[in-house]
Amino acid sequence: NTQITTSPIVTTNNFIQDFCYFKNSNDGNYFDLRNMRSSLDYKFTMNYYTFKANFCGGLVEKCNNSDSPAAFFHSYTMCLGALTTTWSDISADYIDSEIPNNGLKLIFKNTGTACTGNNNTNNSLMYTIKCDQNIDTVIESVRKINNCSYDIVFVSKYGCPNSNIFSKYFKPITYLYYIFIIFFIYITLFTYIN
């Protein structure tokens, strides 16, 4: 399992991606998904298909030697198609921009193998990671967006945003404010003493 780290990529919706770390440049919230990497792929069975997914790299049980982090299988072992090519070029956003604590969604920009029954379209993938501080990581459901697009919905404590308290309260404009307050107190005390 070789992991190739990439240099930070600015993705849409003010999120910066650095491999398995997603940070919102507006509010300082970040999601570190490294602990979601599992030695066993996450699995979800729906009808005759089993969806397998993982984080921060390809599946442990490869789909046709692909580095895809997600694929769907028939009868657990026969891979029908990779849902994306690699763990890279991912667009991140909050599930609900008004309520960041709901979790994170990841849209993989690289498409997977040809869609079954439609060779003109490739499979596409989205991960929705709902926040629940009491659950490590499980697949809640797989939502079929259309015949070739899937949303794998996870529930995980890693879907809860972490906030960098330093960056939240000490932004550049805040520094000026604090300097002004300190200067004002200093002048007031100096004037009062003299």
C-alpha positions, 0 to 999 in steps of 0.5 A, spaced: 500 500 500 504 505 497 501 512 499 503 518 494 502 525 498 501 531 494 502 538 495 496 542 497 491 543 492 486 549 493 479 545 492 472 549 491 468 552 496 474 554 500 477 547 502 484 546 501 486 539 500 493 536 503 492 528 501 487 526 507 487 533 510 481 538 508 481 545 511 476 550 510 480 557 509 474 561 511 473 558 518 479 554 520 475 548 521 479 542 518 478 534 517 483 529 518 481 523 515 487 519 516 484 515 521 479 513 517 484 508 513 482 501 514 486 495 513 479 492 511 475 495 506 468 498 508 463 494 505 455 495 504 451 490 500 445 492 496 441 487 492 446 483 489 452 488 489 457 489 495 460 496 495 467 497 498 470 503 500 476 506 503 480 512 505 487 515 503 489 511 498 486 505 494 482 499 496 485 493 500 482 488 495 483 491 489 478 492 483 482 489 477 489 492 479 486 499 480 488 504 485 480 506 486 478 508 493 471 505 491 468 500 487 462 495 486 462 488 486 458 482 484 457 476 489 463 480 494 469 478 489 467 479 482 469 487 481 464 490 476 467 497 476 472 502 479 468 508 481 474 513 481 481 512 479 485 514 485 485 518 491 486 525 488 483 531 485 477 531 490 472 537 491 470 538 498 465 542 502 460 541 508 454 537 507 450 543 509 454 550 509 450 553 514 451 547 519 458 545 518 458 540 524 453 536 520 459 533 516 463 533 510 462 531 503 468 529 498 466 529 490 472 525 486 473 529 480 476 523 476 471 518 474 472 511 474 471 505 469 466 505 464 459 505 467 455 498 466 450 498 460 453 505 458 460 505 455 460 513 453 459 514 461 464 513 466 462 511 474 463 517 478 463 517 486 461 522 492 463 520 499 458 523 504 461 523 511 456 525 517 458 527 523 457 523 530 462 523 535 460 516 538 461 512 532 468 510 529 466 509 522 461 505 518 457 505 511 450 508 513 448 507 506 449 507 498 445 512 494 445 511 487 444 518 484 443 516 477 445 509 473 453 511 473 454 516 480 454 513 487 454 517 494 457 512 499 454 515 506 459 514 512 457 516 519 464 517 523 467 521 528 472 524 523 466 527 519 466 532 525 470 538 524 476 540 528 477 547 529 484 551 530 482 555 536 488 559 534 486 561 527 479 562 529 481 567 534 487 570 532 486 572 524 490 578 522 485 583 523 484 580 530 491 582 531 490 589 529 484 589 534 488 586 540 494 591 539 490 597 539 486 594 545 493 593 549 496 600 546 489 603 549 490 600 556 498 602 556 496 609 554 491 610 559 495 607 565 501 611 563 496 617 563 493 615 570 500 614 573 503 620 571 
